[in-house]
């Protein structure tokens, strides 16, 4: 239920933002492809999506980081996530475990942030 609580609104927001990003992509390459006889699907996949892809990936990475943080917060309210494990360990006075879980969460976010930065640099270059 916790996964669905995060997945449904995040998916809806991603779809809305992706549609806006594709709408804002320059239309000139798409018009050139259509003038040469390309289908609407080919125009979309070859001309519009590649122009919007760097922004789409950047926003996807951002929303994933938000979901990681949100899942940790949900754990403090009883949903079994890393936040739940932190809360349980803290209440049991296992402070070593608390720090381990926090380090794992921070490392996950930092690794994902570094990976997303590398992917974005590669797409822009």
N, CA, C and O atoms as a printed pandas DataFrame, in Angstrom:
     atom_number atom_name residue_name chain_id  residue_number  x_coord  y_coord  z_coord
0              1         N          UNK        A               1    0.819   -1.195    0.000
1              2        CA          UNK        A               1    0.000    0.000    0.000
2              3         C          UNK        A               1    0.863    1.259    0.000
3              4         O          UNK        A               1    0.490    2.273   -0.589
4              5         N          UNK        A               2    2.020    1.188    0.664
5              6        CA          UNK        A               2    2.916    2.340    0.678
6              7         C          UNK        A               2    3.487    2.623   -0.700
7              8         O          UNK        A               2    3.645    3.778   -1.095
8              9         N          UNK        A               3    3.798    1.549   -1.430
9             10        CA          UNK        A               3    4.326    1.730   -2.780
10            11         C          UNK        A               3    3.264    2.364   -3.670
11            12         O          UNK        A               3    3.564    3.274   -4.443
12            13         N          UNK        A               4    2.027    1.891   -3.567
13            14        CA          UNK        A               4    0.945    2.474   -4.362
14            15         C          UNK        A               4    0.666    3.914   -3.964
15            16         O          UNK        A               4    0.351    4.751   -4.810
16            17         N          UNK        A               5    0.783    4.199   -2.677
17            18        CA          UNK        A               5    0.543    5.568   -2.207
18            19         C          UNK        A               5    1.525    6.539   -2.832
19            20         O          UNK        A               5    1.191    7.704   -3.048
20            21         N          UNK        A               6    2.718    6.082   -3.122
21            22        CA          UNK        A               6    3.704    6.943   -3.775
22            23         C          UNK        A               6    3.655    6.822   -5.293
23            24         O          UNK        A               6    3.816    7.817   -5.999
24            25         N          UNK        A               7    3.432    5.608   -5.803
25            26        CA          UNK        A               7    3.520    5.375   -7.241
26            27         C          UNK        A               7    2.419    6.067   -8.032
27            28         O          UNK        A               7    2.686    6.626   -9.095
28            29         N          UNK        A               8    1.200    6.040   -7.539
29            30        CA          UNK        A               8    0.093    6.618   -8.310
30            31         C          UNK        A               8    0.241    8.122   -8.537
31            32         O          UNK        A               8    0.192    8.559   -9.686
32            33         N          UNK        A               9    0.418    8.924   -7.500
33            34        CA          UNK        A               9    0.552   10.358   -7.782
34            35         C          UNK        A               9    1.841   10.703   -8.527
35            36         O          UNK        A               9    1.847   11.609   -9.360
36            37         N          UNK        A              10    2.928    9.994   -8.238
37            38        CA          UNK        A              10    4.181   10.290   -8.930
38            39         C          UNK        A              10    4.058    9.960  -10.418
39            40         O          UNK        A              10    4.564   10.702  -11.260
40            41         N          UNK        A              11    3.393    8.859  -10.747
41            42        CA          UNK        A              11    3.209    8.482  -12.146
42            43         C          UNK        A              11    2.340    9.496  -12.874
43            44         O          UNK        A              11    2.641    9.880  -14.005
44            45         N          UNK        A              12    1.272    9.927  -12.233
45            46        CA          UNK        A              12    0.405   10.932  -12.847
46            47         C          UNK        A              12    1.126   12.241  -13.095
47            48         O          UNK        A              12    0.965   12.853  -14.151
48            49         N          UNK        A              13    1.913   12.671  -12.134
49            50        CA          UNK        A              13    2.660   13.922  -12.293
50            51         C          UNK        A              13    3.698   13.780  -13.398
51            52         O          UNK        A              13    3.864   14.685  -14.216
52            53         N          UNK        A              14    4.405   12.633  -13.426
53            54        CA          UNK        A              14    5.394   12.418  -14.485
54            55         C          UNK        A              14    4.740   12.458  -15.860
55            56         O          UNK        A              14    5.276   13.084  -16.774
56            57         N          UNK        A              15    3.603   11.809  -16.022
57            58        CA          UNK        A              15    2.918   11.801  -17.317
58            59         C          UNK        A              15    2.530   13.212  -17.740
59            60         O          UNK        A              15    2.706   13.582  -18.900
60            61         N          UNK        A              16    2.010   13.989  -16.819
61            62        CA          UNK        A              16    1.603   15.363  -17.133
62            63         C          UNK        A              16    2.807   16.213  -17.532
63            64         O          UNK        A              16    2.755   16.940  -18.524
64            65         N          UNK        A              17    3.882   16.122  -16.769
65            66        CA          UNK        A              17    5.077   16.917  -17.057
66            67         C          UNK        A              17    5.725   16.462  -18.362
67            68         O          UNK        A              17    6.187   17.297  -19.139
68            69         N          UNK        A              18    5.767   15.148  -18.616
69            70        CA          UNK        A              18    6.335   14.654  -19.867
70            71         C          UNK        A              18    5.555   15.178  -21.068
71            72         O          UNK        A              18    6.147   15.574  -22.072
72            73         N          UNK        A              19    4.234   15.181  -20.964
73            74        CA          UNK        A              19    3.410   15.700  -22.060
74            75         C          UNK        A              19    3.721   17.170  -22.310
75            76         O          UNK        A              19    3.806   17.601  -23.460
76            77         N          UNK        A              20    3.891   17.940  -21.240
77            78        CA          UNK        A              20    4.225   19.356  -21.401
78            79         C          UNK        A              20    5.610   19.533  -22.017
79            80         O          UNK        A              20    5.810   20.433  -22.833
80            81         N          UNK        A              21    6.564   18.691  -21.638
81            82        CA          UNK        A              21    7.914   18.787  -22.200
82            83         C          UNK        A              21    7.920   18.472  -23.688
83            84         O          UNK        A              21    8.604   19.139  -24.464
84            85         N          UNK        A              22    7.160   17.456  -24.088
85            86        CA          UNK        A              22    7.077   17.120  -25.511
86            87         C          UNK        A              22    6.362   18.235  -26.268
87            88         O          UNK        A              22    6.745   18.562  -27.392
88            89         N          UNK        A              23    5.322   18.825  -25.662
89            90        CA          UNK        A              23    4.624   19.942  -26.300
90            91         C          UNK        A              23    5.533   21.143  -26.518
91            92         O          UNK        A              23    5.386   21.862  -27.506
92            93         N          UNK        A              24    6.474   21.365  -25.599
93            94        CA          UNK        A              24    7.362   22.518  -25.697
94            95         C          UNK        A              24    8.564   22.279  -26.605
95            96         O          UNK        A              24    9.312   23.216  -26.887
96            97         N          UNK        A              25    8.765   21.053  -27.067
97            98        CA          UNK        A              25    9.895   20.752  -27.952
98            99         C          UNK        A              25    9.704   21.476  -29.285
99           100         O          UNK        A              25    8.578   21.607  -29.763
100          101         N          UNK        A              26   10.799   21.946  -29.884
101          102        CA          UNK        A              26   10.693   22.625  -31.184
102          103         C          UNK        A              26   10.056   21.720  -32.236
103          104         O          UNK        A              26   10.356   20.528  -32.310
104          105         N          UNK        A              27    9.193   22.289  -33.032
105          106        CA          UNK        A              27    8.425   21.516  -34.018
106          107         C          UNK        A              27    9.085   21.453  -35.396
107          108         O          UNK        A              27    8.671   20.645  -36.228
108          109         N          UNK        A              28   10.082   22.270  -35.657
109          110        CA          UNK        A              28   10.679   22.326  -36.998
110          111         C          UNK        A              28   11.200   20.969  -37.472
111          112         O          UNK        A              28   10.908   20.592  -38.607
112          113         N          UNK        A              29   11.956   20.214  -36.668
113          114        CA          UNK        A              29   12.408   18.901  -37.157
114          115         C          UNK        A              29   11.241   17.953  -37.465
115          116         O          UNK        A              29   11.299   17.179  -38.421
116          117         N          UNK        A              30   10.198   18.020  -36.660
117          118        CA          UNK        A              30    9.034   17.174  -36.905
118          119         C          UNK        A              30    8.323   17.532  -38.199
119          120         O          UNK        A              30    7.889   16.652  -38.943
120          121         N          UNK        A              31    8.204   18.829  -38.463
121          122        CA          UNK        A              31    7.573   19.268  -39.716
122          123         C          UNK        A              31    8.405   18.830  -40.918
123          124         O          UNK        A              31    7.853   18.446  -41.949
124          125         N          UNK        A              32    9.727   18.887  -40.789
125          126        CA          UNK        A              32   10.596   18.460  -41.887
126          127         C          UNK        A              32   10.429   16.965  -42.155
127          128         O          UNK        A              32   10.394   16.537  -43.308
128          129         N          UNK        A              33   10.327   16.182  -41.097
129          130        CA          UNK        A              33   10.124   14.741  -41.284
130          131         C          UNK        A              33    8.772   14.442  -41.917
131          132         O          UNK        A              33    8.673   13.588  -42.798
132          133         N          UNK        A              34    7.734   15.138  -41.472
133          134        CA          UNK        A              34    6.408   14.907  -42.048
134          135         C          UNK        A              34    6.371   15.325  -43.516
135          136         O          UNK        A              34    5.702   14.688  -44.329
136          137         N          UNK        A              35    7.084   16.387  -43.851
137          138        CA          UNK        A              35    7.122   16.833  -45.247
138          139         C          UNK        A              35    7.812   15.804  -46.137
139          140         O          UNK        A              35    7.522   15.714  -47.330
140          141         N          UNK        A              36    8.731   15.027  -45.552
141          142        CA          UNK        A              36    9.415   14.004  -46.343
142          143         C          UNK        A              36    8.660   12.676  -46.343
143          144         O          UNK        A              36    9.133   11.697  -46.920
144          145         N          UNK        A              37    7.482   12.635  -45.695
145          146        CA          UNK        A              37    6.633   11.455  -45.753
146          147         C          UNK        A              37    6.653   10.571  -44.520
147          148         O          UNK        A              37    6.121    9.462  -44.559
148          149         N          UNK        A              38    7.242   11.022  -43.436
149          150        CA          UNK        A              38    7.282   10.213  -42.211
150          151         C          UNK        A              38    5.905   10.193  -41.550
151          152         O          UNK        A              38    5.135   11.147  -41.658
152          153         N          UNK        A              39    5.613    9.096  -40.871
153          154        CA          UNK        A              39    4.330    8.979  -40.173
154          155         C          UNK        A              39    4.355    9.813  -38.896
155          156         O          UNK        A              39    5.404   10.299  -38.475
156          157         N          UNK        A              40    3.188    9.967  -38.294
157          158        CA          UNK        A              40    3.090   10.722  -37.046
158          159         C          UNK        A              40    3.879   10.072  -35.923
159          160         O          UNK        A              40    4.517   10.761  -35.127
160          161         N          UNK        A              41    3.836    8.730  -35.856
161          162        CA          UNK        A              41    4.581    8.017  -34.820
162          163         C          UNK        A              41    6.083    8.179  -35.018
163          164         O          UNK        A              41    6.821    8.390  -34.055
164          165         N          UNK        A              42    6.534    8.083  -36.259
165          166        CA          UNK        A              42    7.962    8.263  -36.543
166          167         C          UNK        A              42    8.400    9.681  -36.203
167          168         O          UNK        A              42    9.482    9.884  -35.652
168          169         N          UNK        A              43    7.572   10.651  -36.525
169          170        CA          UNK        A              43    7.886   12.044  -36.197
170          171         C          UNK        A              43    8.003   12.217  -34.691
171          172         O          UNK        A              43    8.915   12.885  -34.203
172          173         N          UNK        A              44    7.083   11.617  -33.963
173          174        CA          UNK        A              44    7.097   11.723  -32.502
174          175         C          UNK        A              44    8.352   11.084  -31.914
175          176         O          UNK        A              44    9.030   11.688  -31.083
176          177         N          UNK        A              45    8.660    9.848  -32.351
177          178        CA          UNK        A              45    9.778    9.116  -31.747
178          179         C          UNK        A              45   11.145    9.597  -32.216
179          180         O          UNK        A              45   12.122    9.477  -31.478
180          181         N          UNK        A              46   11.234   10.138  -33.422
181          182        CA          UNK        A              46   12.534   10.540  -33.958
182          183         C          UNK        A              46   12.807   12.025  -33.770
183          184         O          UNK        A              46   13.960   12.417  -33.593
184          185         N          UNK        A              47   11.778   12.857  -33.803
185          186        CA          UNK        A              47   12.002   14.302  -33.746
186          187         C          UNK        A              47   11.667   14.918  -32.394
187          188         O          UNK        A              47   12.441   15.726  -31.882
188          189         N          UNK        A              48   10.535   14.556  -31.807
189          190        CA          UNK        A              48   10.104   15.241  -30.586
190          191         C          UNK        A              48   10.703   14.650  -29.310
191          192         O          UNK        A              48   11.224   15.385  -28.471
192          193         N          UNK        A              49   10.630   13.336  -29.162
193          194        CA          UNK        A              49   11.100   12.710  -27.918
194          195         C          UNK        A              49   12.599   12.929  -27.684
195          196         O          UNK        A              49   12.981   13.259  -26.561
196          197         N          UNK        A              50   13.463   12.763  -28.689
197          198        CA          UNK        A              50   14.889   12.993  -28.417
198          199         C          UNK        A              50   15.206   14.417  -27.942
199          200         O          UNK        A              50   16.152   14.609  -27.179
200          201         N          UNK        A              51   14.442   15.401  -28.374
201          202        CA          UNK        A              51   14.679   16.773  -27.923
202          203         C          UNK        A              51   14.241   16.967  -26.478
203          204         O          UNK        A              51   14.847   17.745  -25.743
204          205         N          UNK        A              52   13.198   16.268  -26.073
205          206        CA          UNK        A              52   12.685   16.407  -24.709
206          207         C          UNK        A              52   13.336   15.427  -23.736
207          208         O          UNK        A              52   13.191   15.576  -22.523
208          209         N          UNK        A              53   14.047   14.434  -24.248
209          210        CA          UNK        A              53   14.584   13.367  -23.403
210          211         C          UNK        A              53   15.499   13.844  -22.275
211          212         O          UNK        A              53   15.337   13.365  -21.153
212          213         N          UNK        A              54   16.449   14.753  -22.498
213          214        CA          UNK        A              54   17.287   15.188  -21.369
214          215         C          UNK        A              54   16.471   15.796  -20.223
215          216         O          UNK        A              54   16.731   15.511  -19.055
216          217         N          UNK        A              55   15.499   16.620  -20.555
217          218        CA          UNK        A              55   14.653   17.207  -19.515
218          219         C          UNK        A              55   13.787   16.149  -18.841
219          220         O          UNK        A              55   13.568   16.195  -17.630
220          221         N          UNK        A              56   13.297   15.197  -19.629
221          222        CA          UNK        A              56   12.468   14.135  -19.069
222          223         C          UNK        A              56   13.267   13.280  -18.087
223          224         O          UNK        A              56   12.773   12.935  -17.014
224          225         N          UNK        A              57   14.490   12.943  -18.454
225          226        CA          UNK        A              57   15.325   12.147  -17.555
226          227         C          UNK        A              57   15.688   12.923  -16.300
227          228         O          UNK        A              57   15.657   12.373  -15.199
228          229         N          UNK        A              58   16.031   14.191  -16.455
229          230        CA          UNK        A              58   16.375   15.008  -15.287
230          231         C          UNK        A              58   15.201   15.071  -14.319
231          232         O          UNK        A              58   15.387   14.941  -13.109
232          233         N          UNK        A              59   14.002   15.267  -14.840
233          234        CA          UNK        A              59   12.834   15.343  -13.970
234          235         C          UNK        A              59   12.512   13.985  -13.352
235          236         O          UNK        A              59   12.079   13.915  -12.202
236          237         N          UNK        A              60   12.721   12.902  -14.109
237          238        CA          UNK        A              60   12.494   11.561  -13.571
238          239         C          UNK        A              60   13.436   11.286  -12.405
239          240         O          UNK        A              60   13.016   10.761  -11.373
240          241         N          UNK        A              61   14.705   11.640  -12.568
241          242        CA          UNK        A              61   15.666   11.445  -11.483
242          243         C          UNK        A              61   15.278   12.266  -10.261
243          244         O          UNK        A              61   15.365   11.789   -9.130
244          245         N          UNK        A              62   14.854   13.492  -10.493
245          246        CA          UNK        A              62   14.439   14.356   -9.386
246          247         C          UNK        A              62   13.253   13.743   -8.634
247          248         O          UNK        A              62   13.250   13.699   -7.404
248          249         N          UNK        A              63   12.260   13.278   -9.367
249          250        CA          UNK        A              63   11.077   12.697   -8.729
250          251         C          UNK        A              63   11.422   11.389   -8.010
251          252         O          UNK        A              63   10.823   11.074   -6.982
252          253         N          UNK        A              64   12.383   10.628   -8.544
253          254        CA          UNK        A              64   12.785    9.401   -7.864
254          255         C          UNK        A              64   13.449    9.724   -6.528
255          256         O          UNK        A              64   13.200    9.055   -5.526
256          257         N          UNK        A              65   14.293   10.752   -6.520
257          258        CA          UNK        A              65   14.909   11.172   -5.261
258          259         C          UNK        A              65   13.841   11.628   -4.267
259          260         O          UNK        A              65   13.933   11.329   -3.076
260          261         N          UNK        A              66   12.838   12.343   -4.748
261          262        CA          UNK        A              66   11.728   12.758   -3.879
262          263         C          UNK        A              66   10.995   11.540   -3.328
263          264         O          UNK        A              66   10.608   11.523   -2.160
264          265         N          UNK        A              67   10.804   10.525   -4.164
265          266        CA          UNK        A              67   10.115    9.311   -3.719
266          267         C          UNK        A              67   10.930    8.577   -2.656
267          268         O          UNK        A              67   10.365    8.042   -1.702
268          269         N          UNK        A              68   12.255    8.549   -2.816
269          270        CA          UNK        A              68   13.095    7.922   -1.789
270          271         C          UNK        A              68   12.925    8.621   -0.449
271          272         O          UNK        A              68   12.768    7.975    0.587
272          273         N          UNK        A              69   12.957    9.926   -0.481
273          274        CA          UNK        A              69   12.816   10.680    0.764
274          275         C          UNK        A              69   11.412   10.511    1.348
275          276         O          UNK        A              69   11.248   10.374    2.560
276          277         N          UNK        A              70   10.416   10.523    0.486
277          278        CA          UNK        A              70    9.038   10.357    0.962
278          279         C          UNK        A              70    8.825    8.986    1.580
279          280         O          UNK        A              70    8.127    8.852    2.585
280          281         N          UNK        A              71    9.424    7.971    0.979
281          282        CA          UNK        A              71    9.263    6.626    1.538
282          283         C          UNK        A              71    9.908    6.529    2.912
283          284         O          UNK        A              71    9.402    5.828    3.788
284          285         N          UNK        A              72   11.013    7.222    3.104
285          286        CA          UNK        A              72   11.641    7.222    4.433
286          287         C          UNK        A              72   10.731    7.886    5.453
287          288         O          UNK        A              72   10.616    7.415    6.584
288          289         N          UNK        A              73   10.087    8.970    5.062
289          290        CA          UNK        A              73    9.175    9.670    5.974
290          291         C          UNK        A              73    7.958    8.804    6.274
291          292         O          UNK        A              73    7.498    8.763    7.416
292          293         N          UNK        A              74    7.430    8.113    5.270
293          294        CA          UNK        A              74    6.272    7.242    5.496
294          295         C          UNK        A              74    6.584    6.143    6.506
295          296         O          UNK        A              74    5.693    5.679    7.218
296          297         N          UNK        A              75    7.828    5.734    6.567
297          298        CA          UNK        A              75    8.218    4.708    7.524
298          299         C          UNK        A              75    8.009    5.126    8.964
299          300         O          UNK        A              75    7.753    4.286    9.826
300          301         N          UNK        A              76    8.116    6.409    9.229
301          302        CA          UNK        A              76    7.895    6.884   10.588
302          303         C          UNK        A              76    6.423    6.784   10.986
303          304         O          UNK        A              76    6.086    6.901   12.164
304          305         N          UNK        A              77    5.555    6.569   10.010
305          306        CA          UNK        A              77    4.125    6.438   10.286
306          307         C          UNK        A              77    3.653    4.993   10.182
307          308         O          UNK        A              77    2.450    4.738   10.117
308          309         N          UNK        A              78    4.592    4.043   10.167
309          310        CA          UNK        A              78    4.229    2.639   10.262
310          311         C          UNK        A              78    4.334    1.824    8.999
311          312         O          UNK        A              78    4.184    0.603    9.057
312          313         N          UNK        A              79    4.584    2.433    7.864
313          314        CA          UNK        A              79    4.731    1.670    6.629
314          315         C          UNK        A              79    6.167    1.147    6.581
315          316         O          UNK        A              79    7.111    1.900    6.821
316          317         N          UNK        A              80    6.330   -0.128    6.275
317          318        CA          UNK        A              80    7.654   -0.743    6.366
318          319         C          UNK        A              80    8.571   -0.254    5.245
319          320         O          UNK        A              80    8.585   -0.796    4.140
320          321         N          UNK        A              81    9.321    0.770    5.565
321          322        CA          UNK        A              81   10.366    1.297    4.695
322          323         C          UNK        A              81   11.590    1.510    5.560
323          324         O          UNK        A              81   11.611    1.107    6.723
324          325         N          UNK        A              82   12.602    2.138    5.004
325          326        CA          UNK        A              82   13.804    2.385    5.801
326          327         C          UNK        A              82   13.500    3.321    6.968
327          328         O          UNK        A              82   14.136    3.227    8.017
328          329         N          UNK        A              83   12.547    4.209    6.796
329          330        CA          UNK        A              83   12.142    5.079    7.896
330          331         C          UNK        A              83   11.545    4.291    9.055
331          332         O          UNK        A              83   11.757    4.626   10.221
332          333         N          UNK        A              84   10.808    3.254    8.730
333          334        CA          UNK        A              84   10.240    2.378    9.761
334          335         C          UNK        A              84   11.354    1.674   10.526
335          336         O          UNK        A              84   11.303    1.563   11.751
336          337         N          UNK        A              85   12.355    1.201    9.799
337          338        CA          UNK        A              85   13.481    0.527   10.443
338          339         C          UNK        A              85   14.258    1.482   11.343
339          340         O          UNK        A              85   14.705    1.101   12.425
340          341         N          UNK        A              86   14.417    2.723   10.892
341          342        CA          UNK        A              86   15.094    3.730   11.718
342          343         C          UNK        A              86   14.301    3.962   12.998
343          344         O          UNK        A              86   14.868    4.002   14.090
344          345         N          UNK        A              87   13.004    4.112   12.860
345          346        CA          UNK        A              87   12.151    4.361   14.026
346          347         C          UNK        A              87   12.208    3.192   15.011
347          348         O          UNK        A              87   12.353    3.398   16.215
348          349         N          UNK        A              88   12.095    1.966   14.498
349          350        CA          UNK        A              88   12.126    0.785   15.367
350          351         C          UNK        A              88   13.471    0.673   16.091
351          352         O          UNK        A              88   13.516    0.393   17.289
352          353         N          UNK        A              89   14.551    0.891   15.365
353          354        CA          UNK        A              89   15.879    0.804   15.982
354          355         C          UNK        A              89   16.068    1.895   17.019
355          356         O          UNK        A              89   16.660    1.661   18.073
356          357         N          UNK        A              90   15.569    3.083   16.725
357          358        CA          UNK        A              90   15.693    4.195   17.673
358          359         C          UNK        A              90   14.900    3.904   18.945
359          360         O          UNK        A              90   15.383    4.146   20.051
360          361         N          UNK        A              91   13.692    3.389   18.788
361          362        CA          UNK        A              91   12.870    3.076   19.955
362          363         C          UNK        A              91   13.458    1.934   20.783
363          364         O          UNK        A              91   13.238    1.861   21.992
364          365         N          UNK        A              92   14.201    1.048   20.133
365          366        CA          UNK        A              92   14.836   -0.066   20.838
366          367         C          UNK        A              92   16.225    0.306   21.357
367          368         O          UNK        A              92   16.928   -0.531   21.924
368          369         N          UNK        A              93   16.609    1.551   21.162
369          370        CA          UNK        A              93   17.912    2.066   21.604
370          371         C          UNK        A              93   19.084    1.376   20.910
371          372         O          UNK        A              93   20.160    1.237   21.492
372          373         N          UNK        A              94   18.874    0.944   19.664
373          374        CA          UNK        A              94   19.956    0.385   18.854
374          375         C          UNK        A              94   20.486    1.499   17.953
375          376         O          UNK        A              94   20.228    1.520   16.749
376          377         N          UNK        A              95   21.221    2.408   18.549
377          378        CA          UNK        A              95   21.644    3.604   17.829
378          379         C          UNK        A              95   22.642    3.302   16.714
379          380         O          UNK        A              95   22.713    4.034   15.727
380          381         N          UNK        A              96   23.404    2.237   16.869
381          382        CA          UNK        A              96   24.305    1.824   15.788
382          383         C          UNK        A              96   23.528    1.469   14.532
383          384         O          UNK        A              96   23.929    1.815   13.421
384          385         N          UNK        A              97   22.402    0.768   14.718
385          386        CA          UNK        A              97   21.544    0.432   13.574
386          387         C          UNK        A              97   20.927    1.677   12.963
387          388         O          UNK        A              97   20.801    1.780   11.743
388          389         N          UNK        A              98   20.542    2.625   13.814
389          390        CA          UNK        A              98   19.955    3.871   13.311
390          391         C          UNK        A              98   20.925    4.535   12.355
391          392         O          UNK        A              98   20.547    4.915   11.247
392          393         N          UNK        A              99   22.185    4.678   12.781
393          394        CA          UNK        A              99   23.177    5.324   11.922
394          395         C          UNK        A              99   23.434    4.514   10.662
395          396         O          UNK        A              99   23.637    5.083    9.589
396          397         N          UNK        A             100   23.427    3.199   10.780
397          398        CA          UNK        A             100   23.630    2.361    9.597
398          399         C          UNK        A             100   22.527    2.603    8.574
399          400         O          UNK        A             100   22.806    2.777    7.388
400          401         N          UNK        A             101   21.288    2.615    9.025
401          402        CA          UNK        A             101   20.171    2.860    8.105
402          403         C          UNK        A             101   20.249    4.259    7.499
403          404         O          UNK        A             101   19.982    4.436    6.311
404          405         N          UNK        A             102   20.607    5.240    8.300
405          406        CA          UNK        A             102   20.724    6.600    7.775
406          407         C          UNK        A             102   21.855    6.702    6.757
407          408         O          UNK        A             102   21.719    7.378    5.737
408          409         N          UNK        A             103   22.973    6.029    7.035
409          410        CA          UNK        A             103   24.079    6.028    6.072
410          411         C          UNK        A             103   23.671    5.348    4.771
411          412         O          UNK        A             103   24.026    5.807    3.686
412          413         N          UNK        A             104   22.927    4.256    4.882
413          414        CA          UNK        A             104   22.458    3.558    3.679
414          415         C          UNK        A             104   21.537    4.468    2.868
415          416         O          UNK        A             104   21.652    4.538    1.645
416          417         N          UNK        A             105   20.633    5.158    3.542
417          418        CA          UNK        A             105   19.726    6.071    2.845
418          419         C          UNK        A             105   20.502    7.199    2.172
419          420         O          UNK        A             105   20.258    7.511    1.007
420          421         N          UNK        A             106   21.429    7.807    2.896
421          422        CA          UNK        A             106   22.222    8.896    2.313
422          423         C          UNK        A             106   23.084    8.395    1.161
423          424         O          UNK        A             106   23.197    9.064    0.134
424          425         N          UNK        A             107   23.696    7.215    1.326
425          426        CA          UNK        A             107   24.527    6.659    0.257
426          427         C          UNK        A             107   23.693    6.363   -0.982
427          428         O          UNK        A             107   24.128    6.617   -2.105
428          429         N          UNK        A             108   22.502    5.829   -0.779
429          430        CA          UNK        A             108   21.620    5.549   -1.913
430          431         C          UNK        A             108   21.284    6.826   -2.665
431          432         O          UNK        A             108   21.334    6.858   -3.895
432          433         N          UNK        A             109   20.947    7.866   -1.939
433          434        CA          UNK        A             109   20.605    9.138   -2.572
434          435         C          UNK        A             109   21.816    9.727   -3.285
435          436         O          UNK        A             109   21.691   10.215   -4.408
436          437         N          UNK        A             110   22.993    9.688   -2.645
437          438        CA          UNK        A             110   24.197   10.238   -3.268
438          439         C          UNK        A             110   24.612    9.457   -4.507
439          440         O          UNK        A             110   24.986   10.054   -5.516
440          441         N          UNK        A             111   24.551    8.127   -4.444
441          442        CA          UNK        A             111   24.897    7.310   -5.607
442          443         C          UNK        A             111   23.928    7.585   -6.745
443          444         O          UNK        A             111   24.341    7.749   -7.893
444          445         N          UNK        A             112   22.659    7.633   -6.431
445          446        CA          UNK        A             112   21.668    7.897   -7.471
446          447         C          UNK        A             112   21.842    9.294   -8.049
447          448         O          UNK        A             112   21.691    9.483   -9.256
448          449         N          UNK        A             113   22.156   10.275   -7.210
449          450        CA          UNK        A             113   22.372   11.638   -7.681
450          451         C          UNK        A             113   23.597   11.707   -8.595
451          452         O          UNK        A             113   23.559   12.371   -9.631
452          453         N          UNK        A             114   24.674   11.029   -8.221
453          454        CA          UNK        A             114   25.864   10.991   -9.072
454          455         C          UNK        A             114   25.597   10.308  -10.393
455          456         O          UNK        A             114   26.047   10.766  -11.443
456          457         N          UNK        A             115   24.859    9.205  -10.339
457          458        CA          UNK        A             115   24.529    8.482  -11.562
458          459         C          UNK        A             115   23.651    9.334  -12.472
459          460         O          UNK        A             115   23.873    9.387  -13.681
460          461         N          UNK        A             116   22.657    9.999  -11.893
461          462        CA          UNK        A             116   21.769   10.828  -12.713
462          463         C          UNK        A             116   22.537   11.994  -13.324
463          464         O          UNK        A             116   22.276   12.369  -14.467
464          465         N          UNK        A             117   23.482   12.575  -12.580
465          466        CA          UNK        A             117   24.299   13.653  -13.131
466          467         C          UNK        A             117   25.143   13.176  -14.299
467          468         O          UNK        A             117   25.283   13.888  -15.293
468          469         N          UNK        A             118   25.710   11.977  -14.193
469          470        CA          UNK        A             118   26.517   11.428  -15.283
470          471         C          UNK        A             118   25.664   11.171  -16.523
471          472         O          UNK        A             118   26.093   11.450  -17.643
472          473         N          UNK        A             119   24.472   10.644  -16.327
473          474        CA          UNK        A             119   23.581   10.388  -17.466
474          475         C          UNK        A             119   23.183   11.703  -18.132
475          476         O          UNK        A             119   23.174   11.801  -19.359
476          477         N          UNK        A             120   22.853   12.713  -17.325
477          478        CA          UNK        A             120   22.469   14.008  -17.900
478          479         C          UNK        A             120   23.622   14.650  -18.662
479          480         O          UNK        A             120   23.414   15.205  -19.741
480          481         N          UNK        A             121   24.845   14.582  -18.110
481          482        CA          UNK        A             121   26.004   15.156  -18.810
482          483         C          UNK        A             121   26.228   14.444  -20.133
483          484         O          UNK        A             121   26.561   15.076  -21.135
484          485         N          UNK        A             122   26.048   13.136  -20.138
485          486        CA          UNK        A             122   26.250   12.369  -21.363
486          487         C          UNK        A             122   25.196   12.717  -22.416
487          488         O          UNK        A             122   25.505   12.777  -23.606
488          489         N          UNK        A             123   23.971   12.944  -21.988
489          490        CA          UNK        A             123   22.910   13.290  -22.940
490          491         C          UNK        A             123   23.085   14.689  -23.508
491          492         O          UNK        A             123   22.813   14.923  -24.686
492          493         N          UNK        A             124   23.536   15.617  -22.680
493          494        CA          UNK        A             124   23.679   17.001  -23.129
494          495         C          UNK        A             124   24.890   17.153  -24.038
495          496         O          UNK        A             124   24.863   17.957  -24.970
496          497         N          UNK        A             125   25.955   16.393  -23.780
497          498        CA          UNK        A             125   27.196   16.520  -24.560
498          499         C          UNK        A             125   27.054   16.022  -25.968
499          500         O          UNK        A             125   28.013   16.066  -26.738
